[in-house]
Amino acid sequence: MAGNRCVVYIEPGKVEVQNIDYPKLELPEQHRKCNHGVILRIVATNICGSDQHMVRGRTTAPKGQTLGHEITGEVIEVGRDV
């Protein structure tokens, strides 16, 4: 189900807001739950210096990388090992 919006690095000088699916607490490549992970409901996010470097093309980040790792959030789901 889409409904989350995020800023995605497209290429040097270009980012765009995209809708993404809600996360699941699982490791799809291993077909099992992620026992050491958490899911947060994002309350606020901030622009970091590394985000600015990505926008300007001074990065090794892959295309499609989501920006905004400086966050405040509410924990809504936890793995059993957390």
C-alpha positions in Angstrom: 0.0 0.0 0.0 1.5 3.3 -1.0 1.0 6.4 1.1 4.4 7.3 2.4 6.2 10.2 0.7 10.0 10.4 0.5 12.7 12.4 -1.3 14.7 10.2 -3.6 18.1 10.8 -5.2 17.7 10.5 -9.0 21.0 11.9 -10.4 23.4 14.8 -9.7 21.3 17.9 -9.4 18.0 16.0 -9.3 15.8 14.6 -6.5 12.1 14.0 -6.5 9.3 13.3 -4.0 8.0 9.8 -4.6 5.3 7.6 -3.0 6.6 4.4 -1.4 5.0 1.4 0.2 4.7 1.1 3.9 7.6 -0.9 5.3 7.3 -4.5 6.6 9.4 -5.9 9.4 10.9 -8.7 7.2 14.0 -9.6 5.2 12.4 -10.5 1.9 15.6 -12.0 0.4 15.7 -14.4 3.3 11.9 -15.0 3.5 11.8 -14.3 7.3 11.0 -11.7 9.8 13.7 -9.1 10.8 14.2 -9.9 14.4 16.7 -7.1 15.0 14.8 -4.3 13.3 12.2 -1.6 14.1 9.6 0.3 12.1 9.2 4.0 12.9 6.4 6.4 12.1 8.3 9.5 11.1 7.3 12.6 13.0 9.9 15.0 11.6 13.0 14.9 9.4 15.8 17.3 8.7 18.2 18.0 5.8 21.7 16.7 6.5 25.0 17.9 4.9 25.3 14.5 3.2 21.9 15.0 1.6 23.2 18.3 0.1 26.2 16.6 -1.3 24.0 14.0 -3.0 21.9 16.7 -4.6 25.0 18.4 -5.9 26.4 15.2 -7.3 29.3 14.8 -4.8 28.4 11.3 -3.8 28.8 7.6 -4.4 25.2 7.0 -3.4 23.2 4.8 -5.7 20.4 6.3 -7.8 17.1 5.7 -5.9 18.6 6.3 -2.5 16.1 7.8 0.0 17.3 11.0 1.6 16.5 12.1 5.1 18.3 9.9 7.7 18.1 12.7 10.3 14.7 11.7 11.8 12.5 11.8 14.9 10.0 9.0 15.0 7.6 6.9 17.1 8.4 3.2 17.3 5.3 1.3 16.0 6.8 -2.2 15.6 9.8 -4.1 16.9 11.6 -7.3 16.2 11.8 -9.9 18.9 15.5 -9.3 19.5 15.1 -5.5 20.1 
